[in-house]
């Protein structure tokens, strides 16, 4: 009975993961099927200068001293008539960012730009609250939004404004680029993951007429669409996903432009990546709690409802992955070795549904950018390892999302011109270390019991948990070392945070084609450190 129960649970988990895998493959097929429609969407009806609408560009900031000036100067170079362009700097900062951005706003205003500086001290609603407050006084009929680590290109507005000649279009999303894609293997894997979202998921959903989401930045909204859908709400941590579904249920049409690229900066350390992914996972689960029942009861098509279920529940794959990595050891020890026939008929199809779909998914993402498909295959083992290593932390995010709505919006630390200014809070990787050892035992058990088909998967589990454990420990050691050396000097120093020098004119940007949880520690010349949410 124990063996039967274990077998049933094991294959139930594997079937659940296979369902997500088959869905990925379905998205790949949708892109191929609707390639012509996706391509035709890149061509919008021309718009004359006299028809150009007023546009407001919103820049929500919170303690972004390393990237704020770079962002402002990039926005100032957008090619659009100055009398039709308003720039809103929505700055909730509590550090030197406020002084830096206020000074830069004054400089830009002196050049004739319509730039407004709005500083809140209560931070109600976090990013959603700042966007809402700015929207209430925005002069534009259209509103573009950029996070602090993005660099909007000069032709951004002109490229997508023509779509809004159609009165049913409520939002246009552009593709994210990755300025620091090649910094490390970690950034390369992140870039591939995000390219999969933009170049497979978004293209598939848009091409097939399914519901998809504004990505929080690098897009433009019709102001009327936001208000008619109920405005920005902050009862989830993914206000962008929440508003996207409410707007589409209200009848607004969304456009995806893969050919318009908005370069951005990827987290360069594992702590920042975990913090970012935690917020996205928790917020997506919260949005599912809030809206999924409403979507299923709405009058949208059956295919749109099915896709919405998969769209709002992908992070449930993480607890399934953790459970699978725990079950594999007792399954190997207690269950007899599988025959070759059973492996071919049962194990192989299930495993291909999970790993094979990943290969097809990311190969398409690479080829869509003119990159080699084999490059995706080469990075696939590390991508699986990183995803596995993040699973315990994101399982906690799923649990938190199921238990609580809203919560503190903790921003992803930005590198910019000072890689040591902001850091995500460090955490002891106890769960990851335990699972790494457990998975290593599973590797040995798979060889000892003759379950050779399970060996490569057990190895990936062990490598994934071990990789994240080593990276987290290395970051702790790296940060602790300078802290111990600098401690005496800091105690004697006056608690003053020096303002970094303003960057020179924005240099040419390189884009290789084109998005917390945890505290953000302020690292400066002061002895005090604070934790802030973004």
MIRO-500329 format. One record per residue: residue in one letter; x negated, y, z negated of N, C-alpha, C in turn. Coordinates in pm, whole numbers, plus 50000, padded with zeros to 5 digits. Atoms other than C-alpha are relative to their C-alpha. Last residue first. Layout:
% MIRO-500329
AXYZXYZXYZ ...
This chain:
% MIRO-500329
X499894991849879490245497350386501364998450058 X499255006849895489925486150026500055009150122 X498964992649931487165499049799500734991150099 X499345009049906484925483849538501165007550062 X498545000850006482605508549373500494989550097 X499465006449881478885509349291501494998149980 X498645005350007477115532849051500374993250130 X500025011950084473355536949030501364993749992 X499404998450132473495560449328499904987249920 X501044995850091471115560749621500545002149860 X500584987049973473555540449828498925003249899 X501425000850029475265506849865499385013350034 X500694988749944479035508349838498534999549957 X500864992950092480375473549770499325011650071 X501034993549921483315461549973499175008449905 X500264986150027485405436549780498945005350093 X501244998350073486685404349923499755014749982 X499775001350143489215398750194498685001349931 X501185003250085489415410050465500374997649856 X499854995750083488905422551519499004995350027 X499065000850090484285421952688500724992750096 X498655003949963481865420352871500894999749877 X500245012949939478285423852741501294993450041 X498955009550038478825460852679499784987050075 X500105012449924475895484752674501074990549951 X499575012150070476595520152563499904988050092 X499265009049911474685550352683500294987049930 X500805005749892473655572652398500854990750083 X499715014349980476035593852194499214994850118 X498965002549902474405627452128500124985250029 X500124991849880472255626851819501114996650098 X500635006249884473575610251504499825010150112 X499035001849892474325631751201499284994450121 X500074990149894471785626050927501034996950107 X500875003849889472895604750637500045010650108 X499275000949875474405623050338499044996050111 X500494991049895472525614950020500824998050127 X500015007349874474545598949742499605009750110 X499584992149885473595614449410499934991350124 X498975007249924473405596449077500585008350114 X498714993450018470125612248966501034993050087 X499574990449899467305587248968501335006449965 X500594986950028465825571348659500515010850095 X499574995550132468115541148662499485014049970 X498614995249994467645537849036500475005349866 X499994986949936463865535949003501415005850003 X500564989750089464075508048749500075014050060 X499224996950120466565487848965499395010749911 X499574986050003464765490549298500675004049870 X501144991049986462745458449274500415014549978 X500865001550119465585437849132498835009650005 X499314994250116468015451449393499134999249876 X500244985550007465535444849674500665006649880 X501424996950003465525407449589499735014949997 X500494999550138469195403349500498555004549993 X499524987850067470415412749845499455001349860 X500514988149932468275387350029500425012849930 X501424998750032468965359849776499435012850060 X500104996550141472705365149802498555002149959 X499614986050016472545365950180499905004449855 X501094991649947470565333550187500335014849985 X501064999850100473145316949960498855009050046 X499544992450115475955326850194498945001049892 X499944985849965474075315350504500435008649881 X501374994849991473145281950344500015015050032 X500594999950135476725274650239498625006350001 X499414988550069478075284750582499445001149858 X500454987749934475685260750755500515012349927 X501374997250041476305232550505499485013050057 X499984995950140480075233850550498595003749952 X499224987750015479705233350926500025005149858 X500774988649949476845208050939500755013149979 X501154997950089478645183150715499205012350043 X499514995150129481905186650906498835003549908 X499584986149979480105183551239500555006149871 X501214991749989478315152151116500375014750018 X500504998350136481615136951003498755008649999 X499104990650065482975143451352499595002549855 X500244986249954479925127551516500905010349934 X501294994250039480185096651290499795014350050 X499814989050095483895089251327498715007449968 X499254989449933483515068451643500185012149910 X500924991249928480785048751470500725011450072 X499064990649938483195034151214499195010350081 X499825002649858480785005151150501045008750067 X498795008149978481135005150772500274997150147 X500035012050083477555016750696501194990750029 X501025009049945477445041550985500034986749926 X499575003649866480725058450893499024990350066 X498975010350006479805057150524500434995650138 X500635012750039476555076050580501024988649999 X500895004049891478345103450772499374986549970 X499155005749895481105104450511499184995550120 X499695013650042478485109450238500884993150103 X501245007449979477265139750432500184985449958 X500055003549859480885151250443498724992550035 X498965010249976481135150050064499964995250146 X500505012650057477835168750031500994988650025 X501175003749920479015196250269499434986749951 X499525006649879482435196250101498854996150093 X499435013150034480835203349763500424992550126 X501115008950036478665231149906500504986049966 X500725003649878481635247350083498854990349969 X499185009349923483765246249769499274995350125 X499875012750071481005261649556500784989750081 X499385009749908480045288949800500144986249938 X500725012650014479485315349527500684989550088 X499275010150076480905348049656499204987149996 X500515013649991479245379949777500844990649912 X500345006250128481245411849818499544985650020 X498895007650057481135426250169499534993549870 X500115014650003478365451250228501274993849943 X498815006950050478285487650326499804985050010 X499114990750071475235510250360501204992949939 X499995002850143472555484250439501005008549922 X499535013650027472995481750815500104996949851 X500625003350129472735519350860500544986549954 X501384995350003473425533151210499314997249868 X500304986849947476565512651268498535003549993 X501454998550001476905482151041499595013950048 X500574997049869480605482550951498505002249988 X501144990850003482095465450644499415001750140 X501225007149963485475448950722498845009949998 X500564998649867488225467250537498764991450021 X501444998050018490095455050234499324999950136 X500595000649865493855459850263498525003449985 X501004989749970495045452549909499414997650138 X501315002050057498185431549887499045010950045 X500854988250013501355428750097498664996349937 X499934990749888503445397650038499095011949969 X499824985650020502425370649793500135007250133 X499564996250134502625332849756500365014749989 X498755006850032502475320350114500575004649866 X498964994849914499875346050212501364993749974 X499664986750048497755336749910501135006050084 X499295001650126497865300150009500445013449944 X498685005249966496895308450367500874998649875 X499254988949942494025330050241501424995750036 X499584991250110492815301850014500825011750050 X498935007650064492765278750316500545007949881 X498774996049934490765306450480501184991749954 X499694986150036487935302150228501345004150061 X499604999250141487945264050260500435014249959 X498715006050034488105265550645500355000749851 X499094989650049485255290150707501294994249943 X500574993950120482685262150731500885010949941 X499895009550112484885242850972499505006249871 X498585001050033485265272951202500244990649883 X499654987650069481505278751186501484999749958 X500635000050132480805242251270500375012449920 X499245009250085483325241751553499445000049859 X498684993950020481705272751703500864991349909 X500164989950105478265257551647501325007049971 X500275006350130479285226251839499855010149886 X498845006450060480935247352115499714993049866 X499704993650129477985270152184501134993049925 X501204999950084476495247752454500285005949863 X500225013650051479935240552598498804999549906 X498985002550102480655277752627499814986249939 X500374991950116477365283352807500984998149887 X500895008350083478205254253036499525007849877 X499185008750084481135274653162499134991449908 X500085014449973478685300853286500894992149905 X501055007150071479785336953259500064985150033 X501105002649909481795356253515498834993249935 X500934988750005483995371153245498854998550098 X499214988049970486955348053314499135012550000 X499944998649854484435319253327500785012550040 X501314996249946483615324252958500085002650150 X500344986650050487225324452836498685004950056 X499204990449924488055294753061499675014349956 X500594999649867485185274952909500745009850089 X501114990550001486505285252570499225000150131 X499594986750042489925269152613498855010050013 X499294993849888488765238552808500345014649971 X500934998549888486175229952541500685007150117 X500914989150033488605236452256499045002750115 X499284987649971491195214352426499155012249967 X499974997849855488685185952430500715012850038 X501284994749952487995189852058500005002750149 X500554989650087491545186451922498735006250059 X499014989250013493505168052190499455011349915 X500084991849880490385148052273500985011749993 X501214991750012490275135851914499825009050122 X499814990250106493875123851927498805009349989 X499064989449960493425107452269500205010749893 X500544991549895490215089652154500995010750046 X500974990250050491565076851824499545009750108 X499504991350106494715060051955498995011049964 X498574997149991494395040052278500495010349900 X499674994749868490605040252326501475004550006 X500674987249982489805036451957500415006550132 X499274990050080492435009351918499375013850017 X498704997949938490904989252206500795010849925 X500224991549883487374993552070501345003350067 X500435007349881488504979551736499825009850116 X499055000249890488645002351435499434992250118 X500514993449880486524993651134500984998450114 X500915007949918488624982950839499575007750123 X499355005449880490115009750611499004992250083 X498905009250029488935014750253500634993650124 X500375010450097485485030150297501094989449987 X501115008049948486065050050615499684988249909 X499495007549885489475062250501498924990850057 X499265011850045488045071450161500564991750115 X500875009050077485435093350337500774988049945 X500785008749911487705107950608499124990349922 X499435013349980490315120550365499084990550075 X499975007250128488305150150238500474985650020 X501395002450039487335162650586499914993049865 X500575010549917490945158050696498574996649958 X499425012750043492265178250402499434988350080 X500605003250130489885206750481500504986449951 X501405003649975490945206150846499294996249871 X500015013449941494635205450755498574995250023 X499775009950105494075234950521500054985750053 X501135000250093492465253350815500234990749880 X500965010249959495045243651081498844999149900 X499685012250076497615263850886499114988450044 X500905001350115495795294051029500354988149910 X501265006849966497485289151365499104997649881 X500405010750094500995296151222498634993850029 X500024995550139502205329351367499494989549902 X500734987450013501335323251733499865004249854 X501445002849992502375286651722499185012749976 X500345009050111505865295751598498504997150000 X500084991850121506045325551836499634991549880 X501324993650001505235302152126499825008849876 X501025010350026508225280452042498625006249992 X499905004150141510505310852015498934989749965 X500554989150081509325325252346500054996649852 X501475000449986509885291452515499355011249920 X500515011350079513445290352376498484999450006 X499935013249940514225324852516499394989349909 X501105002249907514825355652301500064985550048 X499545004849870518315359352152498874998850102 X499784989549900517145361451792500444993950133 X498574997149992517625334851523500335010450107 X499295012249962514155319951576501505002150012 X500295003149860512595354551576500814988050046 X499304990049918514325364151250499794997450149 X498585003850002513165331851088500815009650087 X499815011949918509605339651198501464995650005 X499334998649871509685375551080500354987350073 X499104988649983508735379850714500864998950125 X498965000350104507235346250627501055010750026 X499165011749970505385345550961501134999049898 X499134995949890504135380950893500934988650041 X498974990950054502805369650555500985004450109 X499065008450075501015340250719501115008749941 X499225007449900499455364150970501024991049932 X498994991349941498395387850691500864992950103 X498974997250100496635360650493501125008450061 X499265012350030494755348050799501145002649902 X499185003849885493775382550926500844987749969 X498904990449987492635393950583500914996250116 X499095001950113490605362450525501215009350014 X499135011249965489045364750873501034997349889 X499134996349889487655399250798501014989050030 X499084989850050486275389550457501005004050108 X499025006750086484755357450594501045010049949 X499125007949913483075377150874501084993049918 X499094990749933481715402750628500974992550090 X499094994750102480255375150409501025009550062 X498915009450023478825356850711501005005149897 X500325009650107476705385750827501244992149966 X501275006749976476675404951155499574990849887 X500705001950127480315415651171498724991850022 X499675012250073481105424051536499314999849864 X501125005850076481015459351677500484987949921 X499894999850145483395471351946498804993349938 X501115005950075483565479652316500175001649850 X500314990850110487025487352462498904993749915 X500745005450113487355470152801499705010949898 X500384988050075490005477453063499384995449868 X501064993149928490055447753303499575012949933 X501295006550025491985425153064498855007650063 X500984996249898494935448853061498644993949965 X501395003050038497885434052870499075003250116 X500905002449887501345450052898498614996649945 X501434998050025504155448952639499204996350125 X500905008649922507895453552702498555003549972 X501114993449933510245468252443499094989950068 X499864998949855513545450852374498865006650074 X499134988549972513995454951998500105002750150 X498625004350029512625419751952500995011250026 X499585008549888509515432452130501404994349977 X499794991849880509175461251884500494991550117 X498774992150019509695439351576500315008350125 X498835008649987507165414251705501295007949983 X499925005249864504485440351767501254991550019 X499344990149915505195458651440500184994750142 X498654997650050504365427551235500765009550092 X499205011649958501305418151441501475002049962 X499964999849854499865453351397500854988450055 X498944990849959500765455651027500155000550152 X500174998949854498625425150961501155008350054 X501354994949974498175428150583499695000550149 X500925010749961501935425050526498635006450024 X499725011450087504415447150335499254987450045 X501205005250066502785477750491500314988949900 X499625005250132505305489250751498784993049938 X501075007750065504575511051055500454996049859 X501234993350042507805522251215498974990649941 X500064999050146511205505251219498735006149947 X500225013350058511235492051576499915000449848 X498795008049978512825524051712499884986149939 X498914995350085510065545051554501244991050014 X500365002250141507225524751707501165003849909 X499945014550026508845522952049499704997049854 X498605003750015509515560552052500134985249966 X499584996250134505835567151996501434995949972 X499024989449981504915547552308500555003349861 X498585001850027501895527952201500815011850053 X499204987649999498305525552327501474996549985 X498745000549927495655499052263500755013149989 X500255001649858492045494552154501284998950082 X500924989849950492955488351792499784997550149 X500374991050108495365467651581499125011550042 X501125005350079495495438751826499505009349891 X501004989350006498945446851965498924995449903 X500124989350100500695413551985498985010750036 X501384999250049502135387952221499845012749921 X500294989050091505645375952305498534999649960 X499815003450141505975353752612499655012149912 X498864992450052506465365052972500324996649856 X498815008650006504245337353110501235007349945 X499685005349867501505361353224501284991950002 X499524989149914501575380652896500444994650135 X498714995250051501375349652682500565011050087 X498985010349983498655333552893501365005149956 X499675001049858496585365452926501124989850023 X499274988249957496755372152553500414999250146 X498724998350069495845336652455500795011950054 X499155011749982493175330152720501365002649935 X500025004449861491095361252782500764987150025 X499634989949902491855380152462500154994450141 X498724993550033491985352352205500445009350112 X498945010049983489265331452370501365006149972 X499755000749856487115362652402501094989750029 X499144988749966487545366952028500295000550150 X498695001750062486165332251957500975011050042 X499315010549926483335336352208501404997749944 X499624994349871482315369552054500784989850083 X498854991150021482385353751709500505005850131 X498855008550025480115325351828501255008549979 X499655006349872477645349851981501244991349984 X499264990249920477735370751662500404994250136 X498734997350066476795340351452500835010050080 X499075010649961474135329251700501375002449938 X500295012850064472475362851647500974989550052 X500854997850117472275398451784499574986849936 X501215008349995473565388352129499075001949881 X499765014249973477185400252097498744991549982 X501105007350065476225433751942500174984950015 X501284993349978478275456152174498824992249943 X500845003250116481225432152188498595005750023 X501375003349962484135441852413499174997949874 X501124995950087487805440552320498684995750063 X500875010650049490425438152595498885005749914 X501185002549918493135464152634499124989349934 X501195004450074496665464452491498854997750098 X501005005749909499525484552643498764996849917 X501405001050046502615491452432499144994050110 X500204994350133506285501452466498555000049954 X501315003850054506955496552836499785007149867 X499875011850087510695499052906498684995749936 X499474996250131510515534853040500164988349903 X498885009350021508195523953324500565002649860 X498964994649913506065554853377501234991149996 X498904994550079504255541053072501015007850085 X499055010650034502085518753291501245005549928 X499015002349895500465549953439501024989249969 X498844991150007498885557953098501024997350111 X498795007050047496635527053112501245008849990 X499825013449946493575536753314501334993849963 X499544999349862493835574253252500284986150059 X498624994849995493655568652878500535000050143 X499025008250071490605545852877501435004950022 X498845001949914488555563653146501144992549932 X499434987549947485985578752907501284998150082 X500704995549881485445545952717500705012250060 X499134998549883486655541152362499235005850118 X500494989049919483845530652126500875001250126 X499765000749856485155508851846499445012350070 X501125006849934483755504151494500214998250149 X501254992650008486005530451336498864993750077 X500685001850128489285515451453498625006250007 X501335006150000490935530251759499474998949858 X500575002650132494615538151817498644993150015 X501085009849991496275554252121499354998649863 X500965000050110499625571852075498994988750021 X500735012650004501955582152357498925001049894 X498955009949977504585609652333499404985949998 X499925007849878501835630852180501234991150008 X499444992049891502195658251921500254991750125 X500715001349873501695635851619500715007850110 X500354986549953503205649351296499274999650134 X498904990850028505135618451185499705014350048 X499005000949893502595595951356501125010249981 X500454992749883499815607651125501045000350110 X500024985850035501715596850816499555008450118 X498644995050011502575563550972500025014949970 X499474998949865499015556651082501415005949998 X500684988949933497735564550732500545002150141 X499524987550057500355542250569499375012050066 X498654997849950499585513350804500565013249949 X500074995849859495865516950727501395002950056 X501305002249938496405516350347500025004650146 X499845007249875500125516250263498724997450074 X498815008450000499685543350000500144993350136 X500205012049919496125556250023501184990449995 X499295010950068496735581749740499854986650072 X500665004250124494075607249836500704988449932 X499085004250106494965613450197499184995949877 X500645007550109492845633850439501034996949892 X498995002850103494205645250775499374991149895 X500565008250109491735661951015501064998649890 X499394997650131493225674251342499394990549898 X500365010750092491465677651677500475003649860 X498925000050099492825697951968499754988149907 X499205012150013489515702252151501085001849893 X498714998749935488325737352233500884987849992 X500195001649856484605733952163501315000950077 X500614987749948485075748451813499764999250151 X498934990149984487465720051736499475013050059 X499255003449880484625695451802501135010150026 X500864997849883482345712351549500764997450129 X500154985549983485105714851288499165003250123 X498724995249950485925678051337499945015150025 X499965003249857482235669551296501315004750063 X500974991349931482055687950963500044997650151 X499434986550002485245670850840499095009750076 X498964999049897483875637350956500625013950003 X500555001649866480645640650761501065002250107 X500754987949967482235654550445499454999350142 X499084988649993484875627050434499275012850041 X499354999849870482385599550518500885012450016 X500524989049919480355608850209500625000950138 X501464998350007482545586549991499595011350094 X500334995350134486255584349904498485001649984 X501295003350062487545580750257499835006149862 X499705002750141491245581750350498744998149917 X501135003850085490505598250685500434998649854 X499225003950119493175599250953499024994249899 X500935007350086491275618251223500724997349868 X499695000050144493985627951471498954991549927 X500785010050075492845637251823500335001549852 X500144996950142495345655052049499224988649934 X500675009750088495095654352428499915005449857 X499105011350016497415671252678499444989549904 X498734994950051495795705752664501034988949981 X500104996650142492375689152688501325005049944 X499834985450018493205672453019500075003749852 X498584997150001491885636552999500165015049976 X499634992049884488475620853049501515001750006 X498955006049920487535608152703500445009750110 X500435001249860484265624052591501054993250088 X500114986549942485635636452257499634999750147 X498644995549970486685600752177499985013850066 X499535007949887483055589452203501415004550042 X500644994749880481915618051983500394992150124 X499474986949966484445609151717499415005450129 X498635001349950483515572251720500545013550046 X500095006649870479765578451685501384998950063 X500424989549905480465602951404499914994350141 X498964990049977482495576851213499615010350105 X499475000649863480105547351253500945011450034 X500985005449906477795545650949500485000450146 X501054990349971479895569050733499014995150105 X500605004749875482955546450757498835008950041 X501415002450034484405549650407499254993850116 X500175001050145488025546550522498554996049971 X501335002050059488995558050868500114997749850 X499935002850144492105556451089498634996449943 X501235006450046491405572951427500094997649850 X500105001350146494635582151606498764991949963 X500925010850034494505594451966499824999849849 X500684998450128497575615152058499114987849977 X500515012050067498605617052422499325003849869 X500834996350115500775642952600499634987349923 X499334997050128502085628952926499005004749895 X500735005550113500535631653275500675003849868 X499165009450074503205639253534499324994649876 X498874992850057501565670953672500914991149916 X500474991850112498295652553717501175007149932 X500624987249963500005626753936499615007849875 X499314989150068500645590653835499265013150031 X500774987650021499795560354042500845010849933 X499574989849905501895528753988499265013149972 X498844992150044499895503953785500345010550107 X499714989149907497635476753922501275007249954 X501094990550010496105454553653500255012350088 X499724990650109499465437053617498915010649987 X499204988949949498965421153960500285010549894 X500844991249919496135400153822500785012150049 X500944993450090498265385253545499165010050077 X499264989750074501055378053790499085007649907 X499634989349907498665360054027500735011449927 X501174991849966497045339653749500385011950090 X499544986249982500395327453617498855009450037 X498714999449930499825289953653500405014250036 X500185004649863496125290653565501295001750081 X500864990249932496725311953257499834996250146 X499174988249971499645289653156499185010750073 X499195003049882497445258653189500885011850039 X500925000549886494905273152944500784997750129 X500314986249967497735281952706499055000850119 X498824994249934498995246052717499735014550041 X500055004849862495495233752633501175005550081 X501094992849935495525255552322499904996050147 X499504986549973498945241352234498925008450068 X499215000949878497545206152271500595013650036 X500905001949887494905215052013500754999350133 X500644987149973497435229451768499074998950120 X498944991249950499465197451800499455013950032 X499865002549857496265176851765501085008950061 X501094993049932495605193051429500104998250151 X499774985750016499015181651308498945008350070 X498944996249907498475147151456500325014949991 X500604999749867495165144151274501025003850106 X500854988149994496835153650946499415001450140 X499094988650002499585127851003499225013150011 X499544997849864496935102451106501035011350007 X501144996849913495135105550774500485003450141 X500384986250028498355106350570498905004750094 X498914991249955499635074650734499655014749981 X499985000149853496315056550696501065009650054 X501164992449956495995066550331499985001250152 X499734985950030499535054750257498865008850051 X498944995349910498875021750435500295014849980 X500564998649866495555016550258501035005450099 X500904988650003497135023549923499405002550137 X499174987950000500005000050000499145012650000 
